[in-house]
């Protein structure tokens, strides 16, 4: 598991306040009990921790833990590339 997946898993457990198993195929709403407020909390926490911005259009496509891993990895990678340019 890479550092982004580890961070996302920790945040998922922290926000859901549960001991449910986090796996890539889990649905955020149906399996982990996320509602719109928890999703906003999760997205803003990820943005703060990784210093990235998750566009609303991207956030609405996130349905599973795997979707979340992919979106965060993509945005974090883009942010790293941006910080390297003069």
Secondary structure, DSSP 8 states (H G I E B T S, - for coil): --HHHHHHHHHHHHHHTS-----TT-BTTTTT---HHHHHHHHHHHHHHHT----HHHHHT--BHHHHHHHHHHHHHHHHHHHH--
